[in-house]
């Protein structure tokens, strides 16, 4: 009983210590930190280079994350870049492509969070010889739905040099916005699958992508993309929610081996409902007076973080205490013999 009491006391002490333990963390930051005002709008244009371009070009987004190093990245995202009904795929030229080099095998949380509006002023009215285009003031709707996908890389650099070299593939009849005879745009990518010979994947394959890791989606779920794959709320470990300012976030906790990964980060709005900030756009044909009315969506600033999830100190101490208990029992048995 004395041994058992000692062991329990050791475990409880370890649990208490774990509650006050801290972990030092260096931070790798790519791009500039934007400045926000009270309306949650950006007051400068930092962090806007290399959107939709290959990562090996100047200004490409390459981050490093590890057991003692978090990666933080800021940029803007369009509201339909990860999922758009017109092709039911992601837009290669509009999503934010980021490479993350993971230095240590372990559990990581990847999070994309909307922090504010980017273009509050919106588009201005215009006209030409045949039409006039008018816009209503921007409606500052906070419902930008962040989403992202992650793939593994065979090497340590994503090497594709273009964003429009996919073949056009026949749209799956399962697709959310399927139309008879419809084709997938050559700028599309499959958000939830590894590249293969039948989906829009030559851009990813050429860049060195060799497998799909997972995804997280805060937008509409339960639909089929242009390649016929089901798009849900995310892979196991995904979750989404709303921050204190009313903007949305989405994250994915998963195990990653040391190596390099490619992320596509954007907005998810396959149903074109509650996509985020918008203006009502009206195009009038001068000769006939005919009008076409649509929504012109704005953009939002997002923050990507890749952070190692530390093993709680209590787990280590609990394991140590059990090992000590087992050792004491073996010693007692030996003495008794």
C-alpha positions in Angstrom: 0.0 0.0 0.0 2.9 2.4 0.8 4.2 1.9 -2.8 0.8 2.4 -4.3 0.3 5.6 -2.3 3.7 6.9 -3.3 2.9 6.2 -7.0 -0.4 7.9 -6.9 1.1 11.0 -5.2 3.8 11.1 -7.9 1.1 11.0 -10.6 -1.0 13.7 -9.0 2.1 15.9 -8.5 3.0 15.4 -12.2 -0.5 16.4 -13.3 -0.3 19.6 -11.2 3.1 20.5 -12.7 1.8 19.9 -16.2 -0.8 22.6 -15.6 1.8 25.2 -15.2 4.4 24.0 -17.7 5.2 26.2 -20.7 6.8 25.6 -24.1 9.2 28.0 -25.8 8.3 28.7 -29.4 10.1 30.5 -32.2 7.9 32.0 -34.9 8.6 31.9 -38.7 6.7 34.7 -40.4 6.3 35.1 -44.2 5.1 38.4 -45.5 4.1 41.5 -43.5 1.6 41.7 -40.6 -1.3 43.8 -41.8 -2.7 46.7 -39.8 -6.4 46.7 -39.0 -8.7 49.5 -38.0 -11.9 49.4 -35.9 -13.9 48.2 -38.9 -11.6 45.2 -39.4 -10.4 46.5 -42.7 -6.8 46.5 -44.0 -5.1 49.8 -44.1 -2.2 48.7 -46.3 -1.5 46.3 -49.1 1.1 44.0 -47.4 1.3 40.3 -48.2 -0.3 40.3 -51.7 2.5 38.9 -53.9 2.6 35.5 -55.6 -1.1 34.8 -55.5 -1.8 32.0 -57.9 1.8 31.7 -59.0 4.3 28.9 -58.5 6.2 28.8 -55.2 9.6 28.7 -56.8 9.1 32.2 -58.3 10.4 35.2 -56.4 8.1 36.0 -53.5 6.7 32.4 -53.2 5.3 31.5 -49.9 7.4 29.0 -48.1 7.1 28.4 -44.3 8.9 26.3 -41.8 7.2 24.6 -38.8 8.5 22.2 -36.2 8.2 21.1 -32.6 9.5 24.5 -31.3 8.7 26.7 -34.3 5.2 27.8 -35.5 4.5 29.2 -39.0 2.4 32.3 -39.4 1.3 33.7 -42.7 -1.0 36.5 -43.8 -2.6 37.2 -47.2 -5.9 37.8 -48.8 -8.4 35.3 -50.1 -11.3 35.4 -52.6 -14.6 34.1 -51.4 -15.0 31.4 -54.0 -11.4 30.3 -54.7 -11.5 26.9 -53.0 -15.0 25.9 -54.1 -17.1 27.6 -56.8 -20.3 26.2 -58.3 -19.4 27.2 -61.9 -16.8 24.3 -62.0 -17.3 22.6 -58.6 -13.5 22.7 -58.1 -10.9 25.1 -56.7 -9.5 27.9 -58.8 -5.8 27.4 -59.3 -5.2 31.1 -60.1 -7.2 32.5 -57.1 -6.3 30.3 -54.2 -3.3 31.0 -52.0 -0.5 28.4 -52.6 1.7 27.9 -49.6 4.5 25.4 -49.0 5.2 24.3 -45.4 8.4 22.5 -44.6 7.9 20.4 -41.4 11.1 19.7 -39.5 9.9 17.3 -36.9 7.4 14.4 -37.1 4.5 15.0 -34.8 0.9 16.3 -34.4 0.2 19.7 -35.9 -2.8 22.0 -36.0 -3.3 23.9 -39.3 -5.7 26.8 -39.1 -7.0 29.4 -41.5 -8.9 32.3 -40.0 -10.5 35.3 -41.6 -9.3 38.5 -39.9 -11.0 41.3 -41.8 -12.3 42.7 -45.0 -9.8 43.7 -47.7 -11.6 45.9 -50.3 -14.4 47.8 -48.5 -14.7 50.4 -51.2 -15.4 47.8 -53.9 -15.7 48.4 -57.6 -16.6 51.8 -59.2 -19.3 52.4 -61.8 -18.2 52.4 -65.4 -19.5 52.7 -69.0 -18.5 52.2 -72.6 -20.1 52.7 -76.0 -22.6 49.8 -75.5 -23.1 49.2 -71.8 -23.1 50.9 -68.4 -22.1 49.0 -65.2 -23.2 50.2 -61.8 -22.5 48.9 -58.3 -24.3 49.3 -55.0 -22.2 50.1 -51.9 -20.3 47.1 -50.5 -22.3 45.0 -48.0 -19.8 44.1 -45.3 -21.0 40.5 -44.9 -18.6 38.6 -42.6 -19.6 35.1 -43.9 -16.4 34.4 -45.8 -15.9 30.7 -45.4 -12.2 29.7 -45.2 -11.1 26.3 -46.4 -7.8 24.6 -47.3 -6.3 21.4 -48.7 -2.9 19.9 -48.0 -0.8 17.5 -50.1 2.5 15.9 -49.6 5.5 16.7 -51.8 8.0 14.1 -53.0 10.9 16.6 -52.6 11.5 19.8 -50.7 10.4 22.3 -53.3 7.2 22.7 -55.3 8.5 23.0 -58.9 5.5 23.7 -61.1 5.9 26.9 -63.1 2.4 27.7 -64.2 -1.2 27.7 -63.0 -3.2 27.0 -66.1 -1.7 23.9 -67.6 -4.4 21.4 -66.6 -6.3 19.4 -69.3 -10.0 20.0 -69.5 -11.8 16.9 -68.1 -15.4 15.9 -68.6 -17.5 17.1 -65.6 -18.9 14.3 -63.4 -22.7 13.8 -63.5 -22.5 13.8 -59.7 -21.1 17.4 -59.7 -23.1 19.9 -57.7 -23.6 22.3 -60.6 -23.6 19.6 -63.3 -24.9 20.6 -66.7 -25.2 18.1 -69.6 -22.0 18.3 -71.7 -20.3 20.6 -69.2 -16.6 20.6 -68.9 -14.3 21.4 -66.0 -12.3 24.6 -66.5 -8.6 24.1 -67.1 -7.9 26.3 -64.1 -9.6 23.9 -61.7 -8.1 21.6 -59.1 -9.6 18.8 -57.1 -9.8 19.9 -53.4 -10.2 16.5 -51.8 -8.0 14.0 -53.7 -4.5 13.2 -54.7 -3.7 14.0 -58.3 -4.2 11.3 -60.8 -4.7 10.8 -64.6 -8.4 11.5 -64.6 -8.8 14.6 -62.5 -7.5 18.1 -63.0 -4.1 17.4 -61.6 -1.2 18.1 -64.0 -0.3 21.3 -62.2 0.1 19.4 -58.9 1.8 16.4 -60.4 4.3 18.5 -62.3 5.1 20.3 -59.1 6.0 17.1 -57.2 2.8 16.4 -55.3 2.7 12.7 -54.5 -0.3 12.3 -52.1 -3.3 13.9 -50.5 -3.1 14.5 -46.7 -6.4 16.2 -45.8 -8.7 19.2 -45.9 -10.9 21.5 -43.8 -14.0 23.3 -45.0 -16.1 25.8 -43.1 -18.5 26.3 -46.1 -21.3 24.1 -47.4 -20.6 20.4 -47.2 -22.1 17.2 -48.6 -21.8 18.0 -52.3 -19.8 16.4 -55.2 -17.1 18.3 -57.0 -16.4 18.4 -60.7 -14.5 15.1 -60.5 -17.3 13.3 -58.6 -15.6 13.3 -55.2 -17.7 14.0 -52.1 -16.7 17.3 -50.3 -17.6 17.4 -46.6 -16.7 19.5 -43.6 -13.1 18.1 -43.7 -10.9 15.1 -43.0 -10.9 13.5 -39.5 -9.6 16.2 -37.1 -11.2 19.1 -38.9 -13.3 21.7 -37.1 -14.7 25.2 -37.8 -16.1 28.1 -35.9 -16.5 31.8 -35.4 -14.0 34.2 -33.7 -14.7 37.0 -31.3 -15.1 39.5 -34.2 -17.7 37.4 -36.0 -15.4 36.1 -38.8 -15.0 32.4 -39.5 -12.1 30.0 -39.0 -11.4 26.4 -40.0 -8.6 24.0 -38.8 -7.3 20.5 -39.1 -5.3 18.6 -36.4 -3.3 15.7 -37.9 -0.1 13.8 -37.7 2.6 14.9 -40.1 5.9 13.3 -40.9 9.0 15.5 -41.3 9.0 16.7 -44.9 7.4 19.2 -47.3 3.7 19.9 -47.9 1.7 22.1 -50.3 -1.5 23.9 -49.1 -4.2 25.6 -51.2 -6.0 28.2 -49.1 -9.2 30.0 -50.1 -12.9 30.6 -49.7 -15.6 28.0 -49.9 -18.9 29.1 -51.5 -20.1 26.4 -53.8 -23.8 27.4 -53.4 -23.1 31.1 -53.9 -25.1 31.9 -50.8 -23.7 33.9 -47.9 -20.2 34.1 -49.4 -19.0 37.3 -47.8 -18.8 41.0 -48.7 -20.6 41.8 -52.0 -21.9 44.5 -54.2 -25.0 44.2 -56.5 -23.7 44.7 -60.0 -26.0 45.8 -62.8 -24.9 45.8 -66.5 -27.3 47.7 -68.8 -27.2 47.4 -72.6 -27.7 50.9 -73.9 -29.4 50.0 -77.2 -32.1 47.8 -75.6 -32.2 48.7 -71.9 -31.8 45.0 -71.0 -30.1 44.5 -67.7 -28.1 41.7 -66.1 -27.9 41.7 -62.3 -25.4 39.7 -60.3 -23.3 39.8 -57.2 -19.7 41.0 -57.2 -17.9 39.6 -54.2 -15.1 41.2 -52.2 -12.1 39.6 -50.5 -10.9 39.1 -47.0 -7.6 38.9 -45.1 -6.8 35.5 -43.6 -4.2 34.2 -41.2 -2.6 30.8 -41.7 -0.9 29.2 -38.7 0.8 25.8 -38.5 1.6 24.8 -34.9 2.9 21.7 -33.2 0.5 20.2 -30.7 2.6 19.4 -27.6 2.1 16.2 -25.7 0.7 17.2 -22.3 3.3 17.0 -19.5 0.9 14.9 -17.5 1.1 12.1 -20.1 4.9 11.9 -19.8 4.8 12.1 -16.0 2.0 9.5 -15.8 4.0 7.2 -17.9 7.1 7.7 -15.8 5.2 7.1 -12.6 3.7 3.8 -14.0 7.2 2.7 -15.1 8.5 3.5 -11.6 5.6 1.6 -10.0 6.3 -1.4 -12.1 10.0 -1.3 -11.2 9.2 -1.1 -7.5 6.8 -4.1 -7.8 9.5 -6.2 -9.5 12.0 -5.2 -6.8 9.5 -6.2 -4.1 8.9 -9.5 -5.7 12.7 -10.2 -6.0 13.2 -9.4 -2.3 10.3 -11.7 -1.4 11.9 -14.5 -3.3 
